[in-house]
Amino acid sequence: MAVLAGCGGVGGGSGQNPAGGATLSTMGFGLVDEVAQVRVDLANKAIAPDVVQVGGSTFDAQQFLSAVASGTAPDLVFLDRQLVGTYASRGTLMPLGDCIARNGVDMSQYRDAAVQEVTLDRKVYGLPEFFNNRVVLMNGAALQAAGMTSADLSTKDWPALAAAAAKLTRTTPDGKLARIGFDPKIPEFLPLWAKANGVDMISADGRTANLDDPRLLEVLEFTLGLIQQQGGWGAFKAYRESFDFFGKENPLATDKLAAWPMEDFYLNQVANNSPQVQLLAAPFTDRRGAPIDLATGSAWAIPTGSKHPEQACTWIKTMSDAPTWIAAAQARAEKRRADGKAFTGIYTANRKADEKIFGELVRLEGQPVFESAVAAVLKAQDSAFTLPASPAGAEFRTAWQSAVTRVLEGRQPPAAALEQAQQEAQRALDSAPGR
Amino acid sequence: MRRREAIAAYGFIAPWIVGFVIFMAVPMIISLVLSFTDYDGLRQSSFLGLDNYATMLADPRIRLSLLNTMIYAIMVVPATMAVALALAMLLSNVGRRSAGFFRTVFYLPEITPKVAIGVLFLLLLNGEVGVVDAALGVFGIDGPGWTTDPAWIKPGLVLMNLWSVGGTVVIYLAALQNVPTDLYEAAAIDGASAWQRFRRITLPMISPALFFTLIVQTIAALQTFDEAYAAFYGPSTQTGTATDAALFYLIYLFQQAFQFLHLGYASAMAWLLFVIIMVITAVQVRVSRRLVHYEGN
């Protein structure tokens, strides 16, 4: 098993490097761009002559389990914050209380919602990285052609939203979808819709499911209705799967999608591939009109089997520190400028870093489309929430996502699906470690 | 002399035996032990007795995934064998030079990564813009939602699987080329029709190859994972829209093991599948005694 654990996706070993220091291993992180490279360089400088060797890909549970079971856990692991609770509850991740105290980590610099995601039973198990916000993105040209504004697509007024979606939906003469009016992005974004209707799908301690709440049923019925009025799930999903979402022929550039809630990184995609597109953005709002934002992201954690926990702590502190993020953002801004493209910022879980990045480095004067889109994300960011850490996070998510899919496929009525999901989710939460 | 030969024989097969023990037998025994525990891969496990097996009996997703897998196997095994046999018969009738070319062409998809086939599945069989439905549209047929309609997802996966029948074609072609031509000549002289020659000569003569592929294809179908996982459950499809229609047994086993960290339960699931495969194979072997014709029998 030790041999298998050593294969693929793991950066470095725990040997000595040429400078005489230790080489720490990582899992789940790759040097994908200049933002990663600059930060890794700075973090390595902070622990020199020791060095963290990075060179993996995304977190792979199978690989991580093999490594832990064979006693060859990496010194550091980078994983989805939603998974932190699952591994922490099984004693695989080190509580960072000592690390935070010893290194003087300023926890107030991190966004509360992100810290909540990596906190289980009042213990912090990870330092948060990116902060992916969700806002409503809109195809300005489509809205203009329909004589509408972004206010017409507010998620505050659901009947008005349904009417606007119908107006923006286009079909071909033979009845096939030619443009989606509004994609509610369910099952994925159900927690966002739920919050908009006043529902937390899971309790703050991550141990009690709340999937049979009548207000969640209302959410599911409404979003299902949106999809049904746009051709039904089969046609809707098939049409959506035909999109080249991250290329030059993206659905905004090709006018195949009018509006949908989406992660903020899509702004970069548009700025990169189709800067001419009339992109509009607005915060997702609850039914009183107040902005809300479902945030997700990854975190750095230290496995209990780490052979160099002290260096690992200094390293992750530096990786997530404000000056490191700012240096990385500077590198990204310079690269974008050299390419003649807009720099729309990087959204981090570090509030102090974001203040500097968006206060000084993001310069979008003369590019009103991106300037207003970024402003919308920043406005949403202050109202962010996350799903709390849970020892059975994966099973909880599978339960509600399967329920929504059953409803979308017409195999179960919404009330019955949510009732079943509640039972499945609660059973998993009840049998999770720590009960 | 015999003793020395036996030692030499054991020496030659020793690498395989060592590999089998280390990589197959020992892990199988460990997984059998784990199936009686609540092992999660991370903590010390405790003994549960038959709890995992009892839980499986009451788990509706076990029933669903087994049913999905059985339906898929019942569709894909005969379809693969029929298409492969048809292609092999066509190939056996073309010239030697072009046969080599076509054999290569038919075999190429076999070496295509299964994950790539899963992604291709979503593109080619897309109900709105897919090539397959566009081709059906030429004949006035409104193609189904292969990737979205639960009733059509398994047939769609079967269709996609037919793309990689090359390995089976090669086996059938070799078997067809071993059928003595004088049997066909004698039958033709006796006035046998093409169908009669196929039914009375070809099928019995290649029945060992058919039986071999039946067993191999059945086992592969019951263990299907890659294409469906890539198309509906993989990282590129993390939109939470994984359909229950493609929840095959191994996909559910993988979820239990590596997403929910129920490795003990997943081990019990693996043993149930092992028993099912053994039973089905035993039935196939028993039935084959009457249907498979071996030369020399």
Interface residues (C-beta under 8 A of the other chain):
Chain A: T58 A61 Q62 L65 V68 A69 T86 Y87 R90 G91 T92 K176 L177 K185 P187 E188 W233 G234 A235 K237 A238 Y239 E241 S242 A392 A394 E395 R397 T398 Q401 S402 V404 T405 R406 L408 E409 R411 A428 P433
Chain B: D40 G41 L42 R43 L122 N126 G127 E128 V129 G130 G145 T147 T148 D149 P150 P235 T239 G240 T241 A242 T243 D244 A245 Q255 A257 F258 Q259 F260 L261 L263
